[in-house]
């Protein structure tokens, strides 16, 4: 079994039922690689101000890099804060497989970042419109907290609510999916 198939199979086994990457039936190794594909949604194009006054967004990254997007729409959540800490650590140690990480926070979600200085842009979504569009593009009903992985063309490959798994598992699964996308489209 090649590396891409192993990564995809591991991501499939770990993903909760509502975010399975392939069909609902258990895949066999022989057909799994063919069944892993983009979900129905695409990441919306946007540009938002970061905490330091700069502008960042998917408009800058489309056609250039895979994306790992985190949406936080509420405050005082230790799980969401831990996801950001784990993501920052992975960003520093393995550069997230070359993908760009963006965190989108609403006004309420900004309190979850107090005292943190992540090594990736934290974007302010004052009215919550972008957070809602990101959640909808990933097939998630509620934008309160989610992690989304897309390829460089904006196709969503993997999405999960931040509270679905332990933070370390979520970030590891997201990075594994980025590895898979990189192997599929090595350009």
C-alpha positions in Angstrom: 0.0 0.0 0.0 1.5 3.4 -0.9 1.9 6.3 1.5 -1.1 8.2 0.2 -3.4 5.2 0.8 -2.0 4.7 4.3 -2.6 8.3 5.2 -6.0 8.4 3.7 -7.0 5.1 5.4 -5.8 6.4 8.8 -7.7 9.6 8.4 -10.8 7.7 7.4 -10.7 5.4 10.4 -10.2 8.3 12.8 -12.9 10.7 11.4 -16.3 10.7 13.1 -19.2 9.4 11.0 -20.5 12.8 10.1 -17.2 13.9 8.5 -16.1 10.7 6.7 -14.0 11.3 3.7 -15.5 8.6 1.6 -18.7 6.7 1.4 -20.4 5.3 4.5 -19.4 1.8 3.8 -16.0 0.6 5.1 -13.5 0.9 2.3 -11.1 -1.8 1.2 -7.5 -0.9 0.7 -7.8 -1.5 -3.0 -10.6 1.1 -3.6 -9.9 3.6 -0.8 -7.5 5.8 -2.7 -10.0 6.2 -5.5 -12.8 7.2 -3.1 -11.0 9.9 -1.2 -12.0 13.1 -2.9 -13.0 16.7 -2.1 -16.2 17.3 -0.3 -19.0 19.3 -2.0 -18.0 22.7 -0.7 -15.3 25.2 -1.5 -13.7 27.7 0.8 -15.2 31.2 0.3 -12.8 33.9 -1.0 -12.3 36.5 1.7 -9.8 39.0 3.1 -10.0 40.1 6.8 -7.9 42.3 9.1 -5.6 40.5 11.5 -4.9 41.5 15.1 -2.0 43.7 14.0 -3.7 45.6 11.2 -2.6 43.6 8.2 -5.0 42.0 5.7 -5.0 38.2 5.1 -7.4 35.7 3.7 -8.0 33.0 1.2 -7.8 35.5 -1.7 -4.0 35.6 -1.0 -3.7 31.8 -0.9 -5.9 30.4 -3.6 -3.9 28.7 -6.4 -0.8 28.9 -4.2 -1.0 26.8 -1.0 -3.2 24.3 0.8 -5.1 25.8 3.7 -5.9 24.8 7.2 -8.6 27.1 8.6 -9.8 27.3 12.2 -13.0 29.1 13.1 -13.7 30.1 16.7 -17.1 31.7 17.3 -17.3 31.6 21.1 -15.2 32.4 24.2 -13.9 30.8 27.3 -13.4 27.3 25.7 -10.4 25.4 26.9 -10.7 22.9 24.0 -10.6 25.6 21.4 -7.6 27.2 23.1 -5.8 23.9 23.3 -6.4 23.3 19.5 -4.7 26.6 18.9 -1.8 25.7 21.1 -1.3 22.3 19.4 -1.6 23.9 16.0 1.0 26.5 17.0 3.4 23.7 18.1 2.8 21.7 14.9 3.4 24.9 12.9 6.7 25.4 14.6 7.9 21.8 14.4 6.8 20.6 11.0 5.5 23.6 9.2 2.1 22.0 8.7 3.2 20.2 5.5 3.7 23.5 3.8 0.1 24.6 4.2 -1.0 28.0 5.3 -2.9 28.2 8.6 -5.5 30.9 9.2 -7.6 31.4 12.3 -10.9 33.3 11.9 -12.4 34.6 15.1 -15.6 36.5 15.8 -15.8 39.2 18.4 -16.8 36.6 21.0 -14.1 34.1 19.9 -11.3 36.6 20.3 -11.3 36.1 24.1 -10.2 32.5 23.6 -6.9 34.0 22.3 -6.0 36.1 25.3 -2.4 35.6 26.1 -1.6 33.6 22.9 0.6 34.8 20.1 0.2 32.1 17.4 2.7 32.0 14.6 0.0 32.2 12.0 -2.5 35.0 11.2 -5.6 35.4 13.4 -8.3 37.2 11.5 -11.1 39.3 12.9 -14.6 38.5 11.6 -16.5 41.3 13.3 -20.0 40.3 12.2 -19.5 36.5 11.9 -20.4 36.3 8.2 -17.1 34.6 7.1 -17.3 32.1 10.0 -20.8 31.2 8.9 -19.8 30.8 5.2 -16.8 28.7 6.1 -18.9 26.4 8.2 -21.5 26.1 5.5 -18.9 25.4 2.8 -17.6 22.5 5.0 -21.0 21.1 5.5 -21.1 22.0 9.2 -24.4 23.2 10.7 -23.0 25.6 13.2 -19.9 27.8 12.9 -19.1 27.9 16.6 -15.8 26.1 16.3 -14.5 24.2 13.4 -11.3 23.1 11.6 -11.3 22.9 7.8 -8.7 21.6 5.3 -8.7 22.6 1.7 -6.5 22.2 -1.3 -4.9 25.1 -3.1 -8.0 25.4 -5.3 -10.3 25.9 -2.3 -11.9 22.5 -2.4 -12.8 21.3 1.1 -11.3 17.9 1.8 -11.8 17.5 5.5 -13.8 19.4 8.2 -14.7 18.7 11.8 -16.1 20.6 14.7 -13.4 21.5 17.2 -15.2 19.7 20.0 -15.5 16.4 18.1 -12.2 14.9 19.2 -9.3 15.6 21.5 -7.3 18.7 20.2 -4.2 16.6 19.4 -6.2 14.1 17.4 -8.0 16.9 15.4 -4.7 18.7 14.5 -2.9 15.4 13.7 -5.8 14.3 11.4 -5.8 17.7 9.7 -2.1 17.5 9.1 -2.4 14.0 7.8 -5.0 15.2 5.3 -2.7 18.0 4.2 0.0 15.3 3.6 -2.5 13.3 1.6 -3.4 16.4 -0.5 0.3 17.2 -1.0 0.9 13.6 -2.3 -2.1 13.8 -4.6 -1.2 17.2 -6.0 2.6 17.5 -5.5 3.1 20.7 -7.6 
